[in-house]
Amino acid sequence: MSVLARFTPRSLTIQKYEEANRRMEQSGVWPPDGLEYHVLFGPDDDLRVSEIWDSQEQLDAFAEHLMPVLADVGIEPGEPELLEVRNIVKR
């Protein structure tokens, strides 16, 4: 079952986001297996991230790589809102 993860980290900036992505790409863990969609959105002072994962297990496995990078660049992700995906429509 797919899962939607919604993050609202108050410490997120464009610069921190780009640095975290750069580091994950360089280490070869980005984009991770099981990630269907990743979306950064919102105004500069209230950035948010939503992702759709193939499974909770794949999200959890990636978190092991992600969390040290986020801590190192100063992003505190907080607790994500996790929701079961019932339907996806692509054009």
Phi, psi and omega in degrees: 000134178286154180227140174260128177246125180244124181245138177229066182286120182293336183271004185281131172233164177301318182297315179294320179299311181296323179293317178298316178297318180301314181295319180291321176297316180296327180276356176082015181255007181233129357282146184278158174298135176094350179276117181272313180221145172223125184227124170259131182207166176109170178288162184306328182267006180206054180289146180222159178229134171235142180222149171243127182245148176297327180203158175297323181297320179291321175299313180298320179296319179292326181303329178298327177276323186287315189302317177297324178294313180300316179299319183294326180266359175089028177254122174258104187289339185069190179271126179285153169274124182248128183226142175289132178275125182263332183198143174231130177243125177246146177271000000 
